[in-house]
Amino acid sequence: AFACCGYGQPLTMIDLLGYTLMSFSTLCAAPAFTGPGLARKTRLWFIANGLLAPFLLLQVYWPGLIYVGALWLVTFPAAMLCLALLFRRPRTGS
């Protein structure tokens, strides 16, 4: 069923590895955002996106996981929007 989509092809595997590493990196970066409000929302979106990493990687073996991995289309933009808003705020302190 997924033969037309390139599953099992080397470039598809490289693509999935890239998305997996990108999601895993957001999980690793999540603890950097401390505090309430927008920082908390950013941290939660980073965690949500990072938790998708195994599902993205395992699509190589189980293509049906694309339905879970597709949540990346929501979590990643939301995480990046929160990050942009957080960085846009004026800094306090020295």
C-alpha positions as CSV (number, residue, x, y, z in Angstrom):
1,A,0.0,0.0,0.0
2,F,2.9,2.4,0.7
3,A,5.1,1.3,-2.2
4,C,4.1,4.4,-4.1
5,C,5.2,6.6,-1.3
6,G,8.8,5.5,-1.3
7,Y,8.8,3.6,2.0
8,G,11.9,1.4,2.2
9,Q,13.8,3.7,-0.1
10,P,17.1,5.1,1.1
11,L,16.1,8.8,0.7
12,T,12.9,8.2,2.6
13,M,14.9,6.7,5.5
14,I,17.2,9.7,5.5
15,D,14.2,12.1,5.5
16,L,12.7,10.2,8.4
17,L,16.0,10.3,10.3
18,G,16.2,14.0,9.8
19,Y,12.7,14.6,11.2
20,T,13.4,12.2,14.1
21,L,16.6,14.1,15.0
22,M,14.8,17.4,14.8
23,S,12.0,16.2,17.1
24,F,14.5,14.7,19.5
25,S,16.4,18.0,19.6
26,T,13.3,19.8,20.7
27,L,12.9,17.3,23.5
28,C,16.5,17.9,24.6
29,A,16.0,21.7,24.4
30,A,12.8,21.7,26.4
31,P,14.3,22.1,29.9
32,A,16.0,25.3,28.8
33,F,12.6,27.1,29.0
34,T,11.8,27.6,32.6
35,G,9.1,29.6,34.3
36,P,5.4,30.2,33.8
37,G,3.4,31.6,30.9
38,L,4.9,31.6,27.5
39,A,8.1,29.8,28.6
40,R,5.9,27.0,30.0
41,K,3.9,26.7,26.8
42,T,7.1,26.6,24.8
43,R,8.5,23.9,27.0
44,L,5.3,21.8,26.6
45,W,5.2,22.1,22.9
46,F,8.9,21.2,22.7
47,I,8.2,18.1,24.8
48,A,5.1,17.2,22.7
49,N,7.1,17.4,19.5
50,G,10.0,15.5,21.0
51,L,7.9,12.6,22.1
52,L,7.0,12.0,18.4
53,A,10.6,11.1,17.6
54,P,10.2,7.3,18.1
55,F,7.1,7.3,15.9
56,L,8.9,9.2,13.1
57,L,11.9,6.9,13.2
58,L,9.8,3.7,13.4
59,Q,7.9,4.6,10.2
60,V,10.8,2.9,8.4
61,Y,9.6,-0.4,9.7
62,W,5.9,0.3,10.2
63,P,4.6,2.8,7.6
64,G,1.2,3.0,9.4
65,L,2.8,5.1,12.1
66,I,2.6,8.0,9.7
67,Y,-0.7,8.7,11.3
68,V,0.9,9.3,14.7
69,G,4.0,11.0,13.2
70,A,1.7,13.4,11.3
71,L,1.0,15.1,14.6
72,W,4.4,16.7,13.9
73,L,2.5,19.0,11.5
74,V,0.9,20.6,14.5
75,T,3.4,20.3,17.3
76,F,6.5,21.6,15.4
77,P,4.9,24.8,14.1
78,A,3.3,25.5,17.5
79,A,6.7,25.0,19.2
80,M,8.4,27.3,16.8
81,L,5.7,30.0,17.1
82,C,6.0,29.9,20.9
83,L,9.8,30.1,20.6
84,A,9.6,33.1,18.2
85,L,7.2,34.9,20.5
86,L,9.4,34.1,23.5
87,F,12.5,35.5,21.7
88,R,10.6,38.6,20.6
89,R,9.8,39.7,24.1
90,P,12.1,42.3,25.5
91,R,14.7,41.0,27.9
92,T,14.7,41.9,31.5
93,G,17.8,42.3,33.7
94,S,21.4,43.1,32.6
